Amino acid sequence: MLVYFSLLLFLIGVWGMILNRKNLILIIMSIEMLLLSVNLLFIIFSLRLDDFIGQIASLLILTVAAAESAIGLAILVIYYRINGNITITQLNLLKG
């Protein structure tokens, strides 16, 4: 039952990425939903197989995803302060 819930979360994340191609914050949230569904799947199979390696991998992935999101949102805030908008169509103007 929880495997289907994880699949549903994954499909909602993919659907969110496909539909929201202009809003960067919604794309980041959809990526986080994808990561959370994969982590839930790791935990489910870790409990079913009675092995804690999946839980450790899930914690590692969550830690890296949190750091990645913090850095991405910091870059997004700086970009918004400079340009005044965060539409993806104008992100190709970034230099570096």
N, CA, C and O atoms as a printed pandas DataFrame, in Angstrom:
     atom_number atom_name residue_name chain_id  residue_number  x_coord  y_coord  z_coord
0              1         N          MET        A               1    0.820   -1.190    0.000
1              2        CA          MET        A               1    0.000    0.000    0.000
2              3         C          MET        A               1    0.871    1.264    0.000
3              4         O          MET        A               1    0.598    2.216   -0.731
4              5         N          LEU        A               2    1.902    1.259    0.814
5              6        CA          LEU        A               2    2.782    2.432    0.864
6              7         C          LEU        A               2    3.610    2.580   -0.406
7              8         O          LEU        A               2    4.034    3.685   -0.744
8              9         N          VAL        A               3    3.843    1.481   -1.110
9             10        CA          VAL        A               3    4.579    1.552   -2.375
10            11         C          VAL        A               3    3.755    2.333   -3.391
11            12         O          VAL        A               3    4.304    3.116   -4.166
12            13         N          TYR        A               4    2.448    2.125   -3.390
13            14        CA          TYR        A               4    1.580    2.870   -4.299
14            15         C          TYR        A               4    1.541    4.352   -3.930
15            16         O          TYR        A               4    1.476    5.213   -4.807
16            17         N          PHE        A               5    1.582    4.642   -2.642
17            18        CA          PHE        A               5    1.626    6.035   -2.198
18            19         C          PHE        A               5    2.921    6.703   -2.652
19            20         O          PHE        A               5    2.910    7.858   -3.078
20            21         N          SER        A               6    4.026    5.986   -2.562
21            22        CA          SER        A               6    5.303    6.521   -3.038
22            23         C          SER        A               6    5.273    6.737   -4.544
23            24         O          SER        A               6    5.792    7.739   -5.035
24            25         N          LEU        A               7    4.676    5.817   -5.274
25            26        CA          LEU        A               7    4.528    5.976   -6.721
26            27         C          LEU        A               7    3.653    7.178   -7.051
27            28         O          LEU        A               7    3.945    7.921   -7.987
28            29         N          LEU        A               8    2.578    7.374   -6.285
29            30        CA          LEU        A               8    1.711    8.532   -6.490
30            31         C          LEU        A               8    2.461    9.837   -6.242
31            32         O          LEU        A               8    2.320   10.787   -7.012
32            33         N          LEU        A               9    3.263    9.890   -5.169
33            34        CA          LEU        A               9    4.065   11.081   -4.903
34            35         C          LEU        A               9    5.063   11.344   -6.023
35            36         O          LEU        A               9    5.273   12.492   -6.413
36            37         N          PHE        A              10    5.674   10.290   -6.536
37            38        CA          PHE        A              10    6.627   10.440   -7.625
38            39         C          PHE        A              10    5.942   10.980   -8.877
39            40         O          PHE        A              10    6.470   11.873   -9.541
40            41         N          LEU        A              11    4.777   10.443   -9.196
41            42        CA          LEU        A              11    4.057   10.900  -10.382
42            43         C          LEU        A              11    3.570   12.340  -10.226
43            44         O          LEU        A              11    3.551   13.091  -11.201
44            45         N          ILE        A              12    3.178   12.730   -9.024
45            46        CA          ILE        A              12    2.788   14.121   -8.784
46            47         C          ILE        A              12    3.985   15.044   -8.960
47            48         O          ILE        A              12    3.849   16.143   -9.498
48            49         N          GLY        A              13    5.147   14.608   -8.512
49            50        CA          GLY        A              13    6.361   15.404   -8.696
50            51         C          GLY        A              13    6.735   15.562  -10.159
51            52         O          GLY        A              13    7.104   16.652  -10.596
52            53         N          VAL        A              14    6.642   14.480  -10.917
53            54        CA          VAL        A              14    6.931   14.561  -12.358
54            55         C          VAL        A              14    5.906   15.439  -13.057
55            56         O          VAL        A              14    6.256   16.246  -13.918
56            57         N          TRP        A              15    4.654   15.282  -12.691
57            58        CA          TRP        A              15    3.588   16.080  -13.271
58            59         C          TRP        A              15    3.773   17.560  -12.951
59            60         O          TRP        A              15    3.525   18.419  -13.797
60            61         N          GLY        A              16    4.210   17.856  -11.730
61            62        CA          GLY        A              16    4.480   19.236  -11.347
62            63         C          GLY        A              16    5.628   19.845  -12.128
63            64         O          GLY        A              16    5.597   21.028  -12.468
64            65         N          MET        A              17    6.642   19.041  -12.413
65            66        CA          MET        A              17    7.760   19.553  -13.217
66            67         C          MET        A              17    7.349   19.800  -14.654
67            68         O          MET        A              17    7.816   20.752  -15.279
68            69         N          ILE        A              18    6.477   18.953  -15.184
69            70        CA          ILE        A              18    6.051   19.111  -16.575
70            71         C          ILE        A              18    5.130   20.322  -16.727
71            72         O          ILE        A              18    5.266   21.085  -17.684
72            73         N          LEU        A              19    4.203   20.503  -15.800
73            74        CA          LEU        A              19    3.230   21.579  -15.936
74            75         C          LEU        A              19    3.786   22.956  -15.572
75            76         O          LEU        A              19    3.363   23.955  -16.153
76            77         N          ASN        A              20    4.708   23.032  -14.640
77            78        CA          ASN        A              20    5.203   24.315  -14.163
78            79         C          ASN        A              20    6.597   24.580  -14.697
79            80         O          ASN        A              20    7.583   24.487  -13.965
80            81         N          ARG        A              21    6.671   24.903  -15.943
81            82        CA          ARG        A              21    7.979   25.136  -16.546
82            83         C          ARG        A              21    8.445   26.574  -16.404
83            84         O          ARG        A              21    9.592   26.873  -16.735
84            85         N          LYS        A              22    7.601   27.471  -15.925
85            86        CA          LYS        A              22    7.991   28.876  -15.834
86            87         C          LYS        A              22    8.335   29.308  -14.414
87            88         O          LYS        A              22    9.097   30.257  -14.229
88            89         N          ASN        A              23    7.794   28.639  -13.424
89            90        CA          ASN        A              23    8.019   29.046  -12.045
90            91         C          ASN        A              23    9.103   28.172  -11.424
91            92         O          ASN        A              23    8.920   26.965  -11.263
92            93         N          LEU        A              24   10.216   28.778  -11.083
93            94        CA          LEU        A              24   11.366   28.034  -10.582
94            95         C          LEU        A              24   11.126   27.449   -9.196
95            96         O          LEU        A              24   11.624   26.366   -8.890
96            97         N          ILE        A              25   10.380   28.140   -8.366
97            98        CA          ILE        A              25   10.123   27.634   -7.011
98            99         C          ILE        A              25    9.282   26.354   -7.069
99           100         O          ILE        A              25    9.527   25.412   -6.315
100          101         N          LEU        A              26    8.297   26.323   -7.959
101          102        CA          LEU        A              26    7.482   25.115   -8.087
102          103         C          LEU        A              26    8.275   23.957   -8.666
103          104         O          LEU        A              26    8.021   22.802   -8.322
104          105         N          ILE        A              27    9.223   24.245   -9.533
105          106        CA          ILE        A              27   10.075   23.188  -10.066
106          107         C          ILE        A              27   10.955   22.612   -8.956
107          108         O          ILE        A              27   11.130   21.397   -8.873
108          109         N          ILE        A              28   11.505   23.470   -8.110
109          110        CA          ILE        A              28   12.325   22.998   -6.984
110          111         C          ILE        A              28   11.483   22.165   -6.019
111          112         O          ILE        A              28   11.945   21.145   -5.509
112          113         N          MET        A              29   10.246   22.601   -5.770
113          114        CA          MET        A              29    9.367   21.830   -4.891
114          115         C          MET        A              29    9.021   20.476   -5.500
115          116         O          MET        A              29    8.907   19.488   -4.775
116          117         N          SER        A              30    8.854   20.415   -6.813
117          118        CA          SER        A              30    8.569   19.141   -7.468
118          119         C          SER        A              30    9.763   18.198   -7.387
119          120         O          SER        A              30    9.593   16.994   -7.190
120          121         N          ILE        A              31   10.966   18.737   -7.536
121          122        CA          ILE        A              31   12.173   17.914   -7.389
122          123         C          ILE        A              31   12.281   17.367   -5.971
123          124         O          ILE        A              31   12.657   16.211   -5.775
124          125         N          GLU        A              32   11.953   18.192   -4.988
125          126        CA          GLU        A              32   11.986   17.727   -3.597
126          127         C          GLU        A              32   10.938   16.630   -3.368
127          128         O          GLU        A              32   11.178   15.690   -2.610
128          129         N          MET        A              33    9.790   16.751   -4.015
129          130        CA          MET        A              33    8.776   15.706   -3.877
130          131         C          MET        A              33    9.258   14.402   -4.500
131          132         O          MET        A              33    8.993   13.323   -3.972
132          133         N          LEU        A              34    9.966   14.500   -5.623
133          134        CA          LEU        A              34   10.550   13.299   -6.225
134          135         C          LEU        A              34   11.540   12.642   -5.264
135          136         O          LEU        A              34   11.521   11.425   -5.081
136          137         N          LEU        A              35   12.392   13.446   -4.660
137          138        CA          LEU        A              35   13.377   12.891   -3.722
138          139         C          LEU        A              35   12.711   12.276   -2.498
139          140         O          LEU        A              35   13.146   11.232   -2.013
140          141         N          LEU        A              36   11.665   12.912   -1.999
141          142        CA          LEU        A              36   10.972   12.363   -0.839
142          143         C          LEU        A              36   10.266   11.051   -1.170
143          144         O          LEU        A              36   10.216   10.149   -0.334
144          145         N          SER        A              37    9.727   10.936   -2.363
145          146        CA          SER        A              37    9.073    9.665   -2.721
146          147         C          SER        A              37   10.092    8.544   -2.850
147          148         O          SER        A              37    9.812    7.410   -2.459
148          149         N          VAL        A              38   11.256    8.835   -3.383
149          150        CA          VAL        A              38   12.305    7.813   -3.479
150          151         C          VAL        A              38   12.806    7.434   -2.087
151          152         O          VAL        A              38   13.078    6.263   -1.824
152          153         N          ASN        A              39   12.929    8.415   -1.198
153          154        CA          ASN        A              39   13.345    8.117    0.176
154          155         C          ASN        A              39   12.312    7.260    0.894
155          156         O          ASN        A              39   12.664    6.353    1.649
156          157         N          LEU        A              40   11.039    7.549    0.656
157          158        CA          LEU        A              40    9.990    6.734    1.261
158          159         C          LEU        A              40   10.068    5.298    0.756
159          160         O          LEU        A              40    9.859    4.355    1.519
160          161         N          LEU        A              41   10.365    5.137   -0.515
161          162        CA          LEU        A              41   10.510    3.795   -1.080
162          163         C          LEU        A              41   11.712    3.069   -0.470
163          164         O          LEU        A              41   11.633    1.874   -0.181
164          165         N          PHE        A              42   12.824    3.787   -0.274
165          166        CA          PHE        A              42   13.980    3.185    0.399
166          167         C          PHE        A              42   13.618    2.711    1.798
167          168         O          PHE        A              42   14.010    1.617    2.203
168          169         N          ILE        A              43   12.881    3.517    2.530
169          170        CA          ILE        A              43   12.511    3.150    3.905
170          171         C          ILE        A              43   11.551    1.974    3.907
171          172         O          ILE        A              43   11.666    1.080    4.746
172          173         N          ILE        A              44   10.611    1.967    2.981
173          174        CA          ILE        A              44    9.650    0.850    2.910
174          175         C          ILE        A              44   10.373   -0.467    2.650
175          176         O          ILE        A              44   10.131   -1.458    3.338
176          177         N          PHE        A              45   11.260   -0.477    1.658
177          178        CA          PHE        A              45   11.969   -1.718    1.355
178          179         C          PHE        A              45   12.980   -2.069    2.440
179          180         O          PHE        A              45   13.275   -3.245    2.655
180          181         N          SER        A              46   13.503   -1.077    3.113
181          182        CA          SER        A              46   14.397   -1.358    4.228
182          183         C          SER        A              46   13.650   -2.058    5.352
183          184         O          SER        A              46   14.181   -2.977    5.976
184          185         N          LEU        A              47   12.430   -1.632    5.612
185          186        CA          LEU        A              47   11.637   -2.288    6.652
186          187         C          LEU        A              47   11.183   -3.677    6.221
187          188         O          LEU        A              47   11.154   -4.600    7.035
188          189         N          ARG        A              48   10.832   -3.831    4.956
189          190        CA          ARG        A              48   10.391   -5.145    4.469
190          191         C          ARG        A              48   11.518   -6.164    4.463
191          192         O          ARG        A              48   11.302   -7.335    4.776
192          193         N          LEU        A              49   12.712   -5.728    4.111
193          194        CA          LEU        A              49   13.847   -6.648    4.040
194          195         C          LEU        A              49   14.585   -6.785    5.371
195          196         O          LEU        A              49   15.539   -7.556    5.480
196          197         N          ASP        A              50   14.144   -6.035    6.380
197          198        CA          ASP        A              50   14.743   -6.057    7.718
198          199         C          ASP        A              50   16.238   -5.718    7.647
199          200         O          ASP        A              50   17.080   -6.409    8.222
200          201         N          ASP        A              51   16.533   -4.644    6.933
201          202        CA          ASP        A              51   17.907   -4.179    6.770
202          203         C          ASP        A              51   17.893   -2.664    6.923
203          204         O          ASP        A              51   17.045   -1.993    6.335
204          205         N          PHE        A              52   18.808   -2.122    7.693
205          206        CA          PHE        A              52   18.789   -0.693    7.975
206          207         C          PHE        A              52   19.611    0.130    6.986
207          208         O          PHE        A              52   19.704    1.347    7.149
208          209         N          ILE        A              53   20.202   -0.480    5.980
209          210        CA          ILE        A              53   21.009    0.254    5.008
210          211         C          ILE        A              53   20.142    1.239    4.213
211          212         O          ILE        A              53   20.595    2.339    3.896
212          213         N          GLY        A              54   18.912    0.858    3.890
213          214        CA          GLY        A              54   18.011    1.757    3.178
214          215         C          GLY        A              54   17.661    2.989    3.987
215          216         O          GLY        A              54   17.505    4.076    3.431
216          217         N          GLN        A              55   17.537    2.827    5.294
217          218        CA          GLN        A              55   17.236    3.969    6.158
218          219         C          GLN        A              55   18.437    4.908    6.244
219          220         O          GLN        A              55   18.269    6.127    6.263
220          221         N          ILE        A              56   19.623    4.358    6.294
221          222        CA          ILE        A              56   20.831    5.189    6.319
222          223         C          ILE        A              56   20.990    5.925    4.994
223          224         O          ILE        A              56   21.344    7.104    4.974
224          225         N          ALA        A              57   20.731    5.235    3.892
225          226        CA          ALA        A              57   20.806    5.887    2.581
226          227         C          ALA        A              57   19.771    6.991    2.467
227          228         O          ALA        A              57   20.040    8.036    1.876
228          229         N          SER        A              58   18.595    6.769    3.024
229          230        CA          SER        A              58   17.553    7.786    2.998
230          231         C          SER        A              58   17.967    9.027    3.786
231          232         O          SER        A              58   17.734   10.150    3.338
232          233         N          LEU        A              59   18.568    8.837    4.935
233          234        CA          LEU        A              59   19.048    9.986    5.711
234          235         C          LEU        A              59   20.151   10.740    4.982
235          236         O          LEU        A              59   20.203   11.969    5.025
236          237         N          LEU        A              60   21.024   10.011    4.318
237          238        CA          LEU        A              60   22.086   10.660    3.545
238          239         C          LEU        A              60   21.505   11.470    2.389
239          240         O          LEU        A              60   21.937   12.595    2.138
240          241         N          ILE        A              61   20.536   10.906    1.693
241          242        CA          ILE        A              61   19.910   11.613    0.577
242          243         C          ILE        A              61   19.164   12.845    1.075
243          244         O          ILE        A              61   19.217   13.894    0.433
244          245         N          LEU        A              62   18.474   12.740    2.201
245          246        CA          LEU        A              62   17.768   13.889    2.757
246          247         C          LEU        A              62   18.726   15.004    3.156
247          248         O          LEU        A              62   18.416   16.181    2.977
248          249         N          THR        A              63   19.881   14.644    3.694
249          250        CA          THR        A              63   20.858   15.648    4.082
250          251         C          THR        A              63   21.417   16.387    2.877
251          252         O          THR        A              63   21.528   17.613    2.886
252          253         N          VAL        A              64   21.764   15.643    1.853
253          254        CA          VAL        A              64   22.295   16.260    0.636
254          255         C          VAL        A              64   21.220   17.100   -0.048
255          256         O          VAL        A              64   21.517   18.180   -0.559
256          257         N          ALA        A              65   19.975   16.623   -0.065
257          258        CA          ALA        A              65   18.886   17.373   -0.692
258          259         C          ALA        A              65   18.596   18.667    0.062
259          260         O          ALA        A              65   18.285   19.686   -0.556
260          261         N          ALA        A              66   18.694   18.639    1.389
261          262        CA          ALA        A              66   18.465   19.859    2.163
262          263         C          ALA        A              66   19.554   20.891    1.885
263          264         O          ALA        A              66   19.265   22.080    1.745
264          265         N          ALA        A              67   20.787   20.444    1.805
265          266        CA          ALA        A              67   21.877   21.375    1.493
266          267         C          ALA        A              67   21.732   21.925    0.083
267          268         O          ALA        A              67   21.957   23.112   -0.150
268          269         N          GLU        A              68   21.359   21.068   -0.851
269          270        CA          GLU        A              68   21.159   21.497   -2.236
270          271         C          GLU        A              68   20.030   22.519   -2.333
271          272         O          GLU        A              68   20.158   23.516   -3.044
272          273         N          SER        A              69   18.942   22.283   -1.636
273          274        CA          SER        A              69   17.817   23.222   -1.664
274          275         C          SER        A              69   18.183   24.557   -1.033
275          276         O          SER        A              69   17.782   25.611   -1.528
276          277         N          ALA        A              70   18.934   24.519    0.046
277          278        CA          ALA        A              70   19.336   25.770    0.700
278          279         C          ALA        A              70   20.218   26.610   -0.220
279          280         O          ALA        A              70   20.046   27.825   -0.314
280          281         N          ILE        A              71   21.148   25.967   -0.886
281          282        CA          ILE        A              71   22.027   26.695   -1.804
282          283         C          ILE        A              71   21.237   27.208   -3.002
283          284         O          ILE        A              71   21.429   28.346   -3.430
284          285         N          GLY        A              72   20.351   26.378   -3.544
285          286        CA          GLY        A              72   19.537   26.794   -4.684
286          287         C          GLY        A              72   18.619   27.956   -4.350
287          288         O          GLY        A              72   18.474   28.881   -5.149
288          289         N          LEU        A              73   17.997   27.919   -3.175
289          290        CA          LEU        A              73   17.128   29.020   -2.784
290          291         C          LEU        A              73   17.917   30.290   -2.493
291          292         O          LEU        A              73   17.424   31.389   -2.746
292          293         N          ALA        A              74   19.128   30.162   -1.969
293          294        CA          ALA        A              74   19.962   31.340   -1.748
294          295         C          ALA        A              74   20.334   31.997   -3.080
295          296         O          ALA        A              74   20.303   33.221   -3.205
296          297         N          ILE        A              75   20.681   31.180   -4.064
297          298        CA          ILE        A              75   20.987   31.718   -5.392
298          299         C          ILE        A              75   19.741   32.354   -5.993
299          300         O          ILE        A              75   19.830   33.392   -6.649
300          301         N          LEU        A              76   18.592   31.745   -5.777
301          302        CA          LEU        A              76   17.342   32.280   -6.295
302          303         C          LEU        A              76   17.007   33.629   -5.667
303          304         O          LEU        A              76   16.544   34.529   -6.368
304          305         N          VAL        A              77   17.228   33.790   -4.374
305          306        CA          VAL        A              77   16.959   35.060   -3.697
306          307         C          VAL        A              77   17.893   36.150   -4.213
307          308         O          VAL        A              77   17.462   37.281   -4.437
308          309         N          ILE        A              78   19.153   35.819   -4.400
309          310        CA          ILE        A              78   20.104   36.803   -4.928
310          311         C          ILE        A              78   19.728   37.194   -6.350
311          312         O          ILE        A              78   19.799   38.369   -6.710
312          313         N          TYR        A              79   19.330   36.225   -7.158
313          314        CA          TYR        A              79   18.910   36.521   -8.530
314          315         C          TYR        A              79   17.671   37.409   -8.536
315          316         O          TYR        A              79   17.563   38.313   -9.365
316          317         N          TYR        A              80   16.728   37.159   -7.613
317          318        CA          TYR        A              80   15.519   37.983   -7.534
318          319         C          TYR        A              80   15.852   39.407   -7.104
319          320         O          TYR        A              80   15.255   40.358   -7.608
320          321         N          ARG        A              81   16.784   39.564   -6.192
321          322        CA          ARG        A              81   17.164   40.912   -5.755
322          323         C          ARG        A              81   17.815   41.706   -6.869
323          324         O          ARG        A              81   17.643   42.922   -6.952
324          325         N          ILE        A              82   18.555   41.034   -7.719
325          326        CA          ILE        A              82   19.238   41.729   -8.812
326          327         C          ILE        A              82   18.267   42.061   -9.941
327          328         O          ILE        A              82   18.251   43.193  -10.424
328          329         N          ASN        A              83   17.459   41.094  -10.369
329          330        CA          ASN        A              83   16.629   41.274  -11.559
330          331         C          ASN        A              83   15.174   41.601  -11.284
331          332         O          ASN        A              83   14.509   42.167  -12.151
332          333         N          GLY        A              84   14.660   41.272  -10.128
333          334        CA          GLY        A              84   13.274   41.586   -9.801
334          335         C          GLY        A              84   12.259   40.542  -10.222
335          336         O          GLY        A              84   11.071   40.717   -9.952
336          337         N          ASN        A              85   12.670   39.475  -10.866
337          338        CA          ASN        A              85   11.758   38.383  -11.214
338          339         C          ASN        A              85   12.537   37.069  -11.233
339          340         O          ASN        A              85   13.768   37.056  -11.238
340          341         N          ILE        A              86   11.788   35.966  -11.244
341          342        CA          ILE        A              86   12.449   34.653  -11.215
342          343         C          ILE        A              86   11.921   33.747  -12.320
343          344         O          ILE        A              86   11.906   32.526  -12.165
344          345         N          THR        A              87   11.490   34.328  -13.423
345          346        CA          THR        A              87   11.004   33.486  -14.516
346          347         C          THR        A              87   12.170   32.764  -15.174
347          348         O          THR        A              87   13.268   33.306  -15.298
348          349         N          ILE        A              88   11.914   31.546  -15.588
349          350        CA          ILE        A              88   12.963   30.711  -16.152
350          351         C          ILE        A              88   13.366   31.200  -17.539
351          352         O          ILE        A              88   14.493   30.968  -17.977
352          353         N          THR        A              89   12.458   31.870  -18.227
353          354        CA          THR        A              89   12.769   32.319  -19.586
354          355         C          THR        A              89   13.912   33.328  -19.604
355          356         O          THR        A              89   14.573   33.489  -20.630
356          357         N          GLN        A              90   14.152   33.999  -18.502
357          358        CA          GLN        A              90   15.231   34.978  -18.449
358          359         C          GLN        A              90   16.459   34.467  -17.703
359          360         O          GLN        A              90   17.413   35.221  -17.511
360          361         N          LEU        A              91   16.459   33.224  -17.285
361          362        CA          LEU        A              91   17.609   32.683  -16.575
362          363         C          LEU        A              91   18.802   32.440  -17.478
363          364         O          LEU        A              91   19.914   32.258  -16.981
364          365         N          ASN        A              92   18.607   32.432  -18.794
365          366        CA          ASN        A              92   19.738   32.228  -19.684
366          367         C          ASN        A              92   20.650   33.455  -19.735
367          368         O          ASN        A              92   21.705   33.418  -20.370
368          369         N          LEU        A              93   20.252   34.531  -19.076
369          370        CA          LEU        A              93   21.075   35.733  -19.023
370          371         C          LEU        A              93   22.145   35.674  -17.945
371          372         O          LEU        A              93   22.966   36.584  -17.826
372          373         N          LEU        A              94   22.135   34.591  -17.151
373          374        CA          LEU        A              94   23.135   34.433  -16.094
374          375         C          LEU        A              94   24.520   34.278  -16.703
375          376         O          LEU        A              94   24.689   33.614  -17.725
376          377         N          LYS        A              95   25.491   34.886  -16.078
377          378        CA          LYS        A              95   26.861   34.759  -16.545
378          379         C          LYS        A              95   27.638   33.950  -15.520
379          380         O          LYS        A              95   27.381   34.048  -14.320
380          381         N          GLY        A              96   28.586   33.153  -15.991
381          382        CA          GLY        A              96   29.428   32.415  -15.070
382          383         C          GLY        A              96   29.458   30.952  -15.302
383          384         O          GLY        A              96   30.141   30.226  -14.579
